[in-house]
Amino acid sequence: LAQAKAFSKAFVAKDTEKIVSFYTADASIFPNRTKIMQGAEAIRKYWSFRPNIANLEHQLLPEKIEIVGNTAYDYGYYKGKTQREGKKASSWQGKYVVVWKKVKGVWKMHLDIWNSVKQ
């Protein structure tokens, strides 16, 4: 839960390097409507934010977290709000599944998939 809250904080701050640090070295992400992206460089490229878009809010709302040894899974919903320069703020939401691995005592995302749902 702490890692999820810290991820949301880094998202709002547009802190790409902090976001990359939440993933394992060989992590894969499965963004909505794109191919699977694997490894730190691909994840860094995906989470490079556009300067003309402000991230106003981001929140993960877990429905279930299951821990088995050094692996865990977590699924639920996410929601947020962004604003393009000169435009009204836009809200969005979706669902996610994350497979976590404990690396040197820290939970890191290993597989991260999400997609939007209608509001």
Backbone as a chain_set.jsonl record, in Angstrom:
{"seq": "LAQAKAFSKAFVAKDTEKIVSFYTADASIFPNRTKIMQGAEAIRKYWSFRPNIANLEHQLLPEKIEIVGNTAYDYGYYKGKTQREGKKASSWQGKYVVVWKKVKGVWKMHLDIWNSVKQ", "coords": {"N": [[0.819, -1.2, 0.0], [1.959, 1.209, 0.744], [3.854, 1.582, -1.28], [2.151, 1.879, -3.484], [0.843, 4.283, -2.855], [3.054, 5.988, -2.884], [3.762, 5.744, -5.573], [1.566, 7.039, -6.795], [1.986, 9.629, -5.834], [4.449, 10.239, -7.072], [3.586, 10.14, -9.728], [1.819, 12.361, -9.883], [3.697, 14.344, -9.409], [5.142, 14.111, -11.706], [7.504, 12.636, -11.811], [9.562, 10.895, -13.387], [11.893, 9.255, -13.0], [11.6, 8.393, -10.356], [9.237, 6.917, -10.622], [10.127, 4.856, -12.348], [11.803, 3.591, -10.554], [10.091, 2.103, -8.982], [9.679, -0.276, -10.218], [10.755, -3.66, -11.019], [13.987, -4.621, -12.343], [13.628, -6.117, -14.666], [10.996, -5.701, -15.343], [7.67, -5.696, -16.806], [5.321, -3.703, -18.534], [1.895, -3.167, -19.351], [0.344, -1.185, -20.982], [-2.796, 0.467, -21.676], [-4.205, -0.157, -24.828], [-1.734, -0.569, -26.191], [1.35, -2.233, -27.139], [3.124, -4.75, -25.201], [5.56, -3.54, -22.972], [8.925, -3.784, -22.014], [11.411, -3.722, -19.45], [13.667, -1.256, -17.979], [14.341, 0.984, -19.638], [12.279, 1.092, -21.584], [10.098, 1.432, -19.885], [10.777, 3.861, -18.71], [10.643, 5.531, -20.964], [7.895, 5.324, -21.541], [6.743, 6.514, -19.225], [7.564, 9.155, -19.44], [6.65, 12.345, -19.147], [4.516, 14.74, -20.767], [5.234, 18.189, -21.077], [3.152, 20.072, -21.232], [0.946, 19.092, -19.953], [-0.695, 18.8, -16.938], [-0.547, 16.757, -14.111], [-3.011, 16.264, -11.995], [-4.305, 14.655, -10.106], [-4.006, 11.336, -8.757], [-4.875, 8.082, -7.922], [-4.766, 4.892, -6.469], [-6.977, 2.243, -5.95], [-7.128, -0.402, -4.273], [-8.69, -3.588, -4.536], [-8.112, -6.155, -3.763], [-5.334, -7.68, -2.178], [-2.886, -10.042, -2.284], [-0.429, -11.916, -0.705], [2.262, -14.061, -1.236], [4.889, -15.449, -0.027], [7.739, -14.063, -1.482], [6.377, -12.871, -3.507], [3.556, -11.123, -4.758], [0.152, -10.264, -5.521], [-2.028, -7.738, -6.738], [-5.056, -6.149, -7.218], [-7.456, -3.867, -8.605], [-8.976, -0.675, -8.813], [-8.205, 2.436, -10.48], [-7.945, 5.994, -10.418], [-7.932, 9.337, -11.682], [-6.89, 12.7, -12.522], [-6.191, 14.967, -15.07], [-4.831, 17.876, -16.716], [-4.734, 19.649, -19.638], [-2.768, 22.278, -20.975], [-4.436, 25.334, -20.95], [-6.95, 24.151, -21.126], [-9.963, 22.539, -19.824], [-9.919, 20.577, -16.826], [-9.593, 17.028, -16.908], [-11.113, 14.036, -15.976], [-10.386, 10.58, -15.285], [-10.582, 6.975, -15.242], [-9.973, 3.549, -14.315], [-9.14, 0.007, -14.413], [-6.839, -2.258, -12.796], [-4.103, -4.641, -12.598], [-1.459, -5.778, -10.669], [1.557, -7.534, -10.392], [3.718, -8.129, -7.865], [7.139, -8.189, -6.755], [9.395, -8.974, -4.167], [12.297, -7.275, -3.721], [15.393, -7.189, -2.447], [14.236, -6.627, 0.059], [12.299, -4.726, -0.589], [9.147, -4.032, -1.973], [8.442, -4.323, -5.362], [7.073, -3.477, -8.541], [6.462, -5.971, -10.889], [4.958, -7.007, -12.995], [2.658, -5.04, -14.658], [-0.446, -4.093, -15.427], [-3.022, -2.234, -16.97], [-6.18, -0.741, -17.784], [-8.592, 1.478, -19.194], [-11.874, 2.344, -17.944], [-15.299, 3.134, -18.579], [-16.675, 6.17, -17.33]], "CA": [[0.0, 0.0, 0.0], [2.846, 2.374, 0.789], [4.432, 1.745, -2.618], [1.093, 2.381, -4.357], [0.659, 5.708, -2.538], [4.252, 6.693, -3.359], [3.657, 5.79, -7.032], [0.616, 8.107, -7.119], [2.656, 10.899, -5.545], [5.431, 10.448, -8.151], [2.82, 10.414, -10.947], [1.371, 13.76, -9.824], [4.909, 15.174, -9.502], [5.762, 13.843, -13.002], [8.86, 12.212, -11.478], [9.795, 9.689, -14.171], [12.909, 8.394, -12.386], [11.0, 7.78, -9.17], [8.308, 5.903, -11.106], [10.927, 3.726, -12.83], [12.366, 2.901, -9.386], [9.08, 1.225, -8.394], [9.619, -1.499, -11.019], [11.927, -4.529, -11.047], [14.851, -4.351, -13.503], [13.091, -6.79, -15.854], [9.538, -5.546, -15.308], [6.909, -5.453, -18.027], [4.076, -2.962, -18.371], [0.89, -3.495, -20.36], [-0.542, -0.023, -21.044], [-4.023, 0.422, -22.466], [-4.127, 0.017, -26.285], [-0.365, -0.612, -26.724], [2.055, -3.5, -26.972], [3.848, -4.944, -23.946], [6.839, -2.837, -22.901], [9.72, -4.47, -21.002], [12.692, -3.178, -19.03], [13.706, 0.107, -17.454], [14.34, 2.026, -20.686], [10.928, 1.172, -22.15], [9.231, 1.998, -18.845], [11.162, 5.28, -18.616], [10.084, 6.217, -22.133], [6.443, 5.415, -21.389], [6.407, 7.425, -18.142], [8.092, 10.506, -19.677], [5.436, 13.155, -19.214], [4.501, 15.932, -21.608], [5.288, 19.382, -20.22], [1.933, 20.887, -21.295], [-0.134, 18.394, -19.259], [-0.51, 18.744, -15.486], [-1.165, 15.622, -13.418], [-3.628, 16.871, -10.819], [-4.656, 13.64, -9.11], [-3.845, 9.921, -9.102], [-5.127, 7.264, -6.748], [-5.032, 3.472, -6.657], [-7.991, 1.777, -5.014], [-7.028, -1.856, -4.33], [-9.805, -4.438, -4.129], [-7.529, -7.321, -3.096], [-3.886, -7.851, -2.178], [-2.544, -11.388, -1.807], [1.026, -12.074, -0.605], [2.733, -15.442, -1.119], [6.347, -15.37, 0.021], [8.313, -12.837, -2.037], [5.555, -12.458, -4.641], [2.203, -10.705, -4.364], [-0.635, -9.636, -6.573], [-2.875, -6.653, -6.269], [-5.914, -5.656, -8.287], [-8.462, -2.908, -8.181], [-9.291, 0.435, -9.713], [-7.432, 3.666, -10.349], [-8.628, 7.185, -10.928], [-7.07, 10.504, -11.69], [-7.324, 13.907, -13.225], [-5.125, 15.711, -15.731], [-5.271, 19.107, -17.369], [-3.904, 20.185, -20.717], [-2.606, 23.725, -20.917], [-5.519, 26.102, -21.545], [-8.172, 23.334, -21.238], [-10.57, 22.093, -18.576], [-9.382, 19.333, -16.273], [-10.249, 15.821, -17.394], [-11.036, 12.906, -15.048], [-10.344, 9.274, -15.92], [-10.546, 5.865, -14.292], [-9.769, 2.251, -14.94], [-8.858, -1.13, -13.551], [-5.434, -2.668, -12.907], [-3.548, -5.796, -11.893], [-0.003, -5.688, -10.509], [2.283, -8.619, -9.736], [4.837, -7.536, -7.138], [8.219, -9.05, -6.268], [10.199, -8.34, -3.128], [13.684, -7.187, -4.155], [16.208, -6.623, -1.36], [13.355, -6.149, 1.116], [11.381, -3.684, -1.07], [8.173, -4.492, -2.956], [8.546, -3.642, -6.652], [6.154, -3.981, -9.547], [7.104, -6.812, -11.889], [4.016, -6.968, -14.117], [1.733, -3.944, -14.377], [-1.397, -3.952, -16.529], [-4.162, -1.377, -16.673], [-6.968, -0.225, -18.898], [-9.628, 2.418, -18.76], [-13.28, 1.974, -17.917], [-16.155, 4.312, -18.744], [-17.07, 6.826, -16.079]], "C": [[0.861, 1.261, 0.0], [3.457, 2.642, -0.583], [3.393, 2.32, -3.585], [0.859, 3.873, -4.119], [1.853, 6.522, -3.04], [4.255, 6.788, -4.88], [2.729, 6.93, -7.444], [1.247, 9.481, -6.907], [3.677, 11.232, -6.64], [4.742, 10.76, -9.473], [2.388, 11.884, -10.973], [2.562, 14.71, -9.984], [5.609, 15.043, -10.859], [7.232, 13.447, -12.846], [9.148, 10.859, -12.138], [10.781, 8.75, -13.492], [12.386, 7.701, -11.136], [10.048, 6.67, -9.588], [9.078, 4.668, -11.578], [11.467, 2.922, -11.649], [11.364, 1.97, -8.698], [8.996, -0.124, -9.096], [10.894, -2.333, -10.844], [12.724, -4.222, -12.32], [14.307, -4.977, -14.786], [11.563, -6.74, -15.911], [8.951, -5.374, -16.703], [5.669, -4.659, -17.67], [3.187, -3.242, -19.577], [-0.092, -2.333, -20.456], [-1.749, -0.27, -21.946], [-3.722, 0.688, -23.952], [-2.703, 0.085, -26.839], [0.219, -2.005, -26.532], [2.721, -3.549, -25.601], [5.191, -4.226, -24.037], [7.637, -3.446, -21.75], [11.032, -3.753, -20.732], [12.63, -1.703, -18.684], [13.638, 1.178, -18.536], [12.96, 2.194, -21.306], [9.965, 1.803, -21.151], [9.517, 3.484, -18.68], [10.554, 6.076, -19.774], [8.565, 6.382, -21.995], [6.058, 6.469, -20.349], [7.106, 8.781, -18.257], [6.902, 11.397, -19.989], [5.594, 14.368, -20.125], [4.449, 17.182, -20.723], [3.99, 20.185, -20.2], [0.723, 20.212, -20.641], [0.214, 18.309, -17.768], [-1.232, 17.514, -14.939], [-1.705, 16.143, -12.093], [-3.916, 15.867, -9.713], [-4.323, 12.256, -9.653], [-4.056, 9.127, -7.827], [-5.386, 5.826, -7.18], [-5.974, 3.014, -5.56], [-8.011, 0.248, -5.044], [-8.291, -2.541, -3.826], [-9.284, -5.647, -3.348], [-6.015, -7.297, -3.238], [-3.615, -9.219, -1.561], [-1.023, -11.523, -1.847], [1.346, -13.545, -0.398], [4.255, -15.392, -1.182], [6.848, -14.027, -0.476], [7.587, -12.352, -3.282], [4.177, -12.069, -4.106], [1.457, -10.257, -5.614], [-1.634, -8.698, -5.937], [-3.759, -6.265, -7.448], [-6.962, -4.717, -7.718], [-8.704, -1.871, -9.262], [-8.317, 1.579, -9.482], [-8.289, 4.808, -10.858], [-7.659, 8.347, -10.871], [-7.676, 11.646, -12.463], [-6.097, 14.586, -13.809], [-5.715, 16.953, -16.375], [-4.256, 19.531, -18.412], [-3.879, 21.69, -20.59], [-3.768, 24.408, -21.637], [-6.838, 25.361, -21.683], [-8.725, 23.027, -19.849], [-9.911, 20.796, -18.119], [-10.238, 18.151, -16.727], [-10.034, 14.685, -16.393], [-11.032, 11.608, -15.831], [-10.267, 8.209, -14.846], [-10.361, 4.564, -15.043], [-9.541, 1.165, -13.908], [-7.417, -1.58, -13.791], [-5.197, -3.997, -12.217], [-2.043, -5.581, -11.834], [0.487, -6.965, -9.839], [3.54, -7.983, -9.154], [5.874, -8.607, -6.828], [8.983, -8.269, -5.207], [11.653, -8.424, -3.558], [14.472, -6.47, -3.055], [15.335, -5.955, -0.296], [12.341, -5.099, 0.697], [10.443, -4.285, -2.105], [8.272, -3.65, -4.214], [7.57, -4.283, -7.637], [6.938, -4.77, -10.596], [6.259, -6.882, -13.167], [2.946, -5.957, -13.748], [0.829, -3.753, -15.594], [-2.571, -3.091, -16.079], [-4.9, -1.027, -17.952], [-8.145, 0.566, -18.367], [-11.001, 1.769, -18.742], [-14.095, 3.263, -18.052], [-16.567, 4.853, -17.396], [-18.573, 6.85, -15.941]], "O": [[0.536, 2.25, -0.657], [3.565, 3.794, -1.002], [3.728, 3.161, -4.419], [0.696, 4.638, -5.07], [1.679, 7.623, -3.562], [4.698, 7.795, -5.432], [3.062, 7.704, -8.342], [1.056, 10.388, -7.717], [3.759, 12.378, -7.083], [5.25, 11.559, -10.259], [2.575, 12.568, -11.979], [2.445, 15.757, -10.62], [6.559, 15.774, -11.138], [8.089, 13.858, -13.629], [8.992, 9.809, -11.514], [10.522, 7.549, -13.418], [12.705, 6.538, -10.892], [10.044, 5.598, -8.984], [8.708, 3.546, -11.234], [11.578, 1.699, -11.736], [11.769, 1.125, -7.9], [8.309, -1.025, -8.616], [11.966, -1.799, -10.562], [12.194, -3.632, -13.261], [14.501, -4.432, -15.873], [10.925, -7.636, -16.464], [9.633, -4.966, -17.643], [5.038, -4.9, -16.641], [3.669, -3.515, -20.676], [-1.248, -2.474, -20.055], [-1.715, -1.104, -22.851], [-3.05, 1.666, -24.279], [-2.481, 0.734, -27.861], [-0.359, -2.845, -25.843], [2.864, -2.529, -24.927], [5.874, -4.298, -25.058], [7.116, -3.612, -20.648], [11.681, -3.244, -21.646], [11.686, -0.997, -19.038], [12.944, 2.18, -18.365], [12.517, 3.32, -21.532], [9.118, 2.614, -21.525], [8.591, 4.279, -18.525], [10.015, 7.164, -19.573], [8.019, 7.444, -22.295], [5.128, 7.243, -20.58], [7.226, 9.489, -17.256], [6.226, 11.204, -21.0], [6.677, 14.943, -20.233], [3.708, 17.224, -19.74], [3.744, 20.915, -19.24], [-0.399, 20.704, -20.76], [1.276, 17.813, -17.392], [-2.391, 17.268, -15.271], [-0.937, 16.429, -11.175], [-3.789, 16.181, -8.529], [-4.355, 12.031, -10.863], [-3.492, 9.449, -6.781], [-6.126, 5.573, -8.131], [-5.797, 3.351, -4.389], [-8.819, -0.343, -5.761], [-8.883, -2.133, -2.827], [-9.92, -6.107, -2.4], [-5.483, -6.938, -4.288], [-4.061, -9.512, -0.452], [-0.397, -11.279, -2.878], [0.791, -14.199, 0.485], [4.837, -15.303, -2.263], [6.447, -12.978, 0.03], [8.109, -11.523, -4.028], [3.702, -12.629, -3.117], [2.063, -9.917, -6.63], [-2.024, -8.841, -4.778], [-3.262, -6.074, -8.558], [-7.305, -4.76, -6.536], [-8.643, -2.159, -10.457], [-7.689, 1.679, -8.429], [-9.23, 4.611, -11.627], [-6.693, 8.338, -10.109], [-8.792, 11.577, -12.977], [-5.087, 14.76, -13.126], [-6.927, 17.068, -16.556], [-3.08, 19.743, -18.114], [-4.851, 22.305, -20.151], [-4.054, 24.1, -22.794], [-7.767, 25.884, -22.298], [-8.053, 23.226, -18.837], [-9.41, 20.019, -18.933], [-11.45, 18.273, -16.904], [-8.9, 14.405, -16.007], [-11.607, 11.532, -16.917], [-9.934, 8.488, -13.694], [-10.568, 4.492, -16.255], [-9.721, 1.366, -12.706], [-6.844, -1.32, -14.849], [-5.979, -4.425, -11.368], [-1.423, -5.239, -12.84], [-0.087, -7.423, -8.851], [4.328, -7.372, -9.876], [5.54, -9.78, -6.659], [9.191, -7.062, -5.332], [12.187, -9.518, -3.74], [14.24, -5.293, -2.775], [15.648, -4.867, 0.187], [11.585, -4.617, 1.54], [10.892, -4.975, -3.02], [8.197, -2.423, -4.158], [7.287, -5.479, -7.565], [7.946, -4.298, -11.12], [6.788, -6.824, -14.277], [2.388, -6.009, -12.652], [1.278, -3.309, -16.652], [-3.049, -3.209, -14.951], [-4.332, -1.018, -19.044], [-8.621, 0.353, -17.252], [-11.252, 0.781, -19.431], [-13.632, 4.343, -17.685], [-16.781, 4.103, -16.443], [-19.093, 7.362, -14.95]]}, "num_chains": 1, "name": "protein.A"}
